[in-house]
Amino acid sequence: MDDQGCKVDVRLALRAYQAVLDRGERRDGVYHLGELRAETDFDGYTVTIGDGRVRVRVLFHSRVDVDAPSGKALQDFVGRLERAVA
C-alpha cells in the first residue's frame, strides 16, 4: 500500500523503535510497548516497528517500506510513534 498522504519520517520511526527497545518488554525476541512492537532482522540492517495493523520497515540506507490497510490506520500509527517518543 502507498502511504495514502501520510508519511512516516525515518527519524521518527527509528526514535520510536529505540523507545520501544528502551522502555518495552521483550517476549519471544520481539519488544512490546503498549500497542507497538519492534524487532530487527538477523543482520541488524532492517528494523521493523508495527502495531498489528501497520508495519513499517526501515531498510538499509534509511529507505522506508510501509504496509498499512488504510490511510487512517497509518495516521493512527504515526500518532502512536509520536507518543512513544514524547
C-alpha positions in Angstrom: 0.0 0.0 0.0 1.2 3.5 -0.7 1.3 5.9 2.3 -2.1 7.5 1.2 -1.0 11.0 2.0 0.5 10.3 5.4 4.3 9.9 5.5 6.4 8.1 8.1 9.5 10.0 8.8 12.5 7.7 9.1 13.9 9.6 12.1 10.6 9.3 13.9 10.4 5.6 13.1 13.9 5.0 14.4 13.4 7.1 17.5 10.2 5.2 18.3 11.9 1.9 17.6 14.6 2.8 20.2 11.9 3.9 22.7 10.2 0.5 22.4 13.6 -1.2 23.0 14.4 1.0 25.9 11.1 1.0 27.7 9.4 -2.1 26.4 9.3 -5.7 27.4 11.0 -8.4 25.4 8.9 -11.5 24.6 9.9 -14.2 22.1 12.5 -11.9 20.5 10.1 -9.0 20.0 9.9 -5.9 22.1 6.5 -4.7 23.1 5.5 -1.2 24.4 1.7 -0.7 24.6 0.4 -1.5 21.1 3.8 -1.1 19.4 6.1 -4.0 18.6 9.7 -3.7 17.4 12.2 -6.2 16.0 15.2 -6.4 13.8 16.3 -8.9 11.2 19.2 -11.2 11.7 21.9 -8.8 10.5 20.5 -5.6 12.1 20.2 -3.7 8.8 16.4 -3.8 8.8 14.3 -2.7 11.7 10.5 -3.2 11.9 8.0 -1.4 14.1 4.3 -2.1 13.9 1.0 -2.1 15.9 -0.7 -5.2 14.5 -2.3 -3.3 11.6 0.5 -1.2 10.3 4.1 -2.4 9.7 6.9 0.0 8.9 10.3 -1.4 7.9 13.4 0.8 7.9 15.7 -0.7 5.4 19.4 -0.2 4.5 20.2 3.4 3.5 17.1 4.6 5.5 14.6 3.5 2.9 11.1 3.1 4.5 8.7 0.4 3.5 5.1 0.9 4.8 2.4 -1.8 4.9 -0.9 -0.4 6.1 -4.6 -1.3 5.3 -5.7 2.4 5.0 -4.6 5.9 5.4 -6.5 6.2 8.6 -4.6 3.2 10.1 -1.3 4.8 9.1 -2.3 8.1 10.5 -3.2 6.5 13.9 0.1 4.6 13.8 2.1 7.8 13.2 0.3 9.2 16.3 1.5 6.1 18.3 5.0 6.7 17.2 4.9 10.3 18.2 3.5 9.5 21.6 6.2 6.8 22.1 9.0 9.4 21.7 7.3 12.2 23.6 
